[in-house]
Amino acid sequence: MSEVYHEWMIKRKMTAVGIALRIFFVLLCISVACMTVIFGPVAILLAVALGYVTKFIFQLTDVEYEYLYLSGECQVDKICGKTRRKGCGKIEMDKVEIIAPENSDELAPYERQVYKLRDFSSLEQDANRYVVFERKDSSLIKVIFEPNDAIIKEMQAVAPRKVIL
């Protein structure tokens, strides 16, 4: 059997907390930079340090998710600031119980159970989100993600009874 490979990337919408953090640190940097007149070299060092922290905050709040589907397994990576990549998890088709669109009626029995939530979506209102319920180590995990049509079709080809379109 040949291996199937698909890649899809989405940009996450900025949250209110992220916007507030960005504004706070920019204003803090400006205020400390203005204090260099009064406090001299100490304020300059503090302003430079806050500049680096502000750069770090901007990178942390700029998030993209990349879905890599390779023959029955979907790897999800989080990319912060277009520089740092971190693996967030895997969706393994042999451990999946159901994959369905977010507001599907087939998800109701799983929603009543206790589960861990992992959201790898863009947080956009009109996005085409899917929900995966996966059983790992006797615990149920709910994953929200936004695959493209090619990834969903391949998931359905691997497990046609588990994937609902």
Secondary structure, DSSP 8 states (H G I E B T S, - for coil): ----EEEEEEE----HHHHHHHHHHHHHHHHHHHTHHHHTHHHHHHHHHHHHHHHHHHHHH-EEEEEEEESSEEEEEEEETTTEEEEEEEEETTTEEEEEETT-GGGHHHHTS--EEEEES---TT---EEEEEEETTEEEEEEE---HHHHHHHHHH-TTTB--
